[in-house]
Each structure stands twice: as C-alpha cells, then as structure tokens.
Amino acid sequence: MTFITIHRDSPTPAPKIGVLLSNLGTPDGTGYAAIRRYLGEFLSDRRIIEANPLLWKPILNGVVLTVRPRRTGAAYQRIWHTDRDESPLRTYTRDQAEGLAARLAPDGIVVTWGMRYGTPTTESALHDLIRQGCDRILIAPLYPQYSATTTATANDQAFRALMRLRNQPAIRTLPPFPDHPAYIAALASRVREHLATLDAPPQKIVASFHGLPKQYVEKGDHYPVDCERTIAALRKATGYDADTMPLTYQSRFGPAKWLEPYTAPYIESLPAQGVTRIAVIMPGFVADCIETLDEIWNEVRADFLKARGKELTLIPCLNNAPVAIDMLETLVRNELRGWTEDHATITDK
C-alpha cells in the first residue's frame, strides 16, 4: 500500500477541529451511465448485499445493472432539482453542512460533508479537513437509527480512507441518535408545522422507516429496536399512539423477507377501513430523497388514491430547516466535549 501525505493549505501552529457530515449518496445525474455507476457502487457494498459475491456479482453486472438504471433514472428525474442540477439529498446535505458550519465557525470548528456512495466522496472530504489544519475530526453519519447497512458502512468508508494516510488525525464517530431529545424535538416540530397547514387533521400519521432484510436482524443488527425507540419517543412528544401513528417499513429490494409491516400495502389497505386522510412521516431520513419524494409521494400516494383514499400528505424531513441545524449543533457539540475545551486551551496560549 502506498501511503498519502496531506499537506496543510498554509502552515499554522494552531490545530483545528473538523466535522464530517456523512450521508448515503446520490448519482451525479439522471442518465443511464450516471445511475449505473452509482448503483454499481451501492449494490457492490458487502454491508448492503451480504450474499456470496461469486453468486451476486454476475446477477448485479448482468440483469440488475442492465435493467434497473432506467427505472431508477426515471425516478430521479421526477424529483431532480433542475435549478442546481442535483438531487434533493445533495442539496439538503450541503445546506445542513453550511448551516452547521456557520454555527460552529466562531469556535474555530470546520465543517464539511461527503457521501458514502458517489460524490463528493468521504475520502475527499477527509482530505479537505486535513488540508485546512484539522488534527481532530468527528465523523457524523446522518442516520438516526443504527444499522450496519448505514452507520457502519459510512464509518467503514472513512476508516478505509484513513488507512491510506501517513498523517492520520484523531477520530471520533457520532453515535446513532434514535430518541435523542434534540432529534425528537425537531421531528415533533415538523409534525406540528405541517399539520397547521392542513384544512383537516389526518386520521393517521404513518411513520415509514427504510426497511431491512429480516436475516440481517437475526444476525444481530438492532435497527428495528432503534426504530421502535424513535417512534415511542415521537408518539409521546406529539400525543399520538400506536393506532394513530403506526410504524411501517418501506423500500424492499429482492425476494428476501424484510421487516414488516410493509409501508405500501399497509397504506393501500387503509381506505377500505374508512381511513381516507393520512400523513406520512419518515423519521429514518434527515433529508428528503428518492425514498421519500418519489417512493412515498409519487408511487405510494398514487396507489392510495387509486384505492379511494382522499388525501395523503408528506411531512417533510428535517432538510435545511432551522430545527435541523439546531439538532445537528446539539449532537455535534455534545460529541466534541473534551476536544473543544482542549482546543480552547491551546488557542489561548
């Protein structure tokens, strides 16, 4: 292995603290090649697909990466931010990083952002922080609930980049925050804001989390426990119960059994039960993305209306709202304790 040395942009005796916000990722465009490249990286991750590579790779490089890019590209086209020529996830992740940077800059803390898949890469983000003089870096995966398929693989990617560095910084990682008061307060605020815009309250607020193969849970992934912690705290904060704020799981892929109940069939069944006005909140995502804006708002909503539902509204994710930046600031400052005090002592000398 050849080790990389990252030099600072300018020599400075005062070290800095860096924060790297890490999110899932996004293709660079909606065309076939860009989508295929993105899906190829995503679906080659052994944390995502644990099947034997000798069996999976021919399927991936054959059928999946031949057929799926067109369908996925069409979905991205429906939600693409044409004014910035990028996906909403990239827009909101950048906005979150910039908002947090403004809050932390007075304390000499540098903030950047990177993606597990696609660009900007985790490696480039780490290199950028080191070039700016950061010798202590907090890696902050933006996943409230822990899963090996999200938090762990985001950290894996950062550690792989660190393995190639000759001059490694000190590293901390942000733990998951499924029922942290700041996170629950932010979610509850989004619920109240959205309900205030409606002519009539929904009969149910369906909480839809990204799904996970049951096999992964049986092997020890505690993701559904974290989802239950989130929904229990959110129900308490908003006054809902298990009937009026049910938990479901979306985004199944492949033939394996996934966590249940499944979001799409559950919502489609509601009109037959007399439930025709619902809202959907997705507490597993801190920023709106293809799973929220297309899968729920376009696909699931269309099926709900076809089943004689009258109204399905989408409660926005935290995105770049002030409550999102408040939450990130609280989480990050809490995790930087000790480092920030040491940094203040050094800079005061």
PEWOHU-V338742 format. One record per helix or strand. SS is the DSSP state (H for helix, E for strand). FROM is the first residue (numbers start at 1). TO is the last residue. Records with the same first field share a line. If there is no record, write none. Layout:
SS: FROM-TO, FROM-TO
This chain:
E: 4-4, 16-26, 81-81, 86-86, 109-118, 121-121, 134-141, 165-165, 170-173, 204-210, 213-213, 247-250, 258-258, 262-262, 277-281, 311-314
H: 32-43, 53-79, 88-107, 122-131, 148-163, 181-195, 214-218, 223-238, 263-269, 271-273, 290-306, 322-335, 339-348
